[in-house]
Amino acid sequence: MSHDPLFRSGPAAGTDTRPVMSEHRVAADTLACVTEPLLRRLADYWLSRRAGRVMPARADIDPLDIPWALPHLYLVDCVSDAGPGADGGRWRYRYRVAGDEVEAVFRSHMGRSSARNTWLDDMLAPDTLKVVMDRWRPLPESGRIVHMQGMIYKTIDRYARGGRLLLPLADAAGGPVTGFVGATACDWVAEVPTRAAADITITYIPAAALA
């Protein structure tokens, strides 16, 4: 693992008195950073579905194969679009599938009845949307796996620490990226004991680098 000058590091936006999240971005060429058992199991399933390609297609991901992941799973479309909420006139993200644990977060902390068939930019406030889209951008642009470890969610009265994994999908063997399958594994706490506990490390792994 090495620091990559392509990525910027710094504190995430915030105006309250809770611990400020410090964001660190690094690059790797293996999945060694994925230490959460659920996420590593999902990564191994994703690898098994590639069939000699850089990444599998969405149709290759069969929920019947991975019942153990379903509560934590989400399938998201990456859409090239210049409409409202687009990332620099390029990317938008639409949730197609969201497991029960994912739905519970959106209902409890984002005031939505469901994430399913919903655009990301309809879910998040503009400042938060900018942070999330910046973190995700290497996935659709260059087929990088995104692994996040540390502070996954920060709400008004609770924090979630753990891991999140986004694995790119491509309908055509040579790309481009058309979506991703992801999962989140985290524990909720009422407070963060140290400043370091509020940090998040984001690792970018080129899918093409994996054997």
Secondary structure as GFF3:
##gff-version 3
##sequence-region A 1 211
A	DSSP	beta_strand	2	3	.	.	.	ID=ss1
A	DSSP	beta_strand	10	11	.	.	.	ID=ss2
A	DSSP	beta_strand	22	27	.	.	.	ID=ss3
A	DSSP	alpha_helix	37	48	.	.	.	ID=ss4
A	DSSP	three_ten_helix	58	60	.	.	.	ID=ss5
A	DSSP	three_ten_helix	63	65	.	.	.	ID=ss6
A	DSSP	three_ten_helix	70	72	.	.	.	ID=ss7
A	DSSP	beta_strand	73	80	.	.	.	ID=ss8
A	DSSP	beta_strand	91	98	.	.	.	ID=ss9
A	DSSP	alpha_helix	100	109	.	.	.	ID=ss10
A	DSSP	beta_strand	118	119	.	.	.	ID=ss11
A	DSSP	alpha_helix	120	123	.	.	.	ID=ss12
A	DSSP	alpha_helix	126	136	.	.	.	ID=ss13
A	DSSP	alpha_helix	138	142	.	.	.	ID=ss14
A	DSSP	beta_strand	144	154	.	.	.	ID=ss15
A	DSSP	beta_strand	159	169	.	.	.	ID=ss16
A	DSSP	beta_strand	179	189	.	.	.	ID=ss17
A	DSSP	three_ten_helix	196	198	.	.	.	ID=ss18
A	DSSP	beta_strand	200	206	.	.	.	ID=ss19
A	DSSP	three_ten_helix	207	209	.	.	.	ID=ss20
###
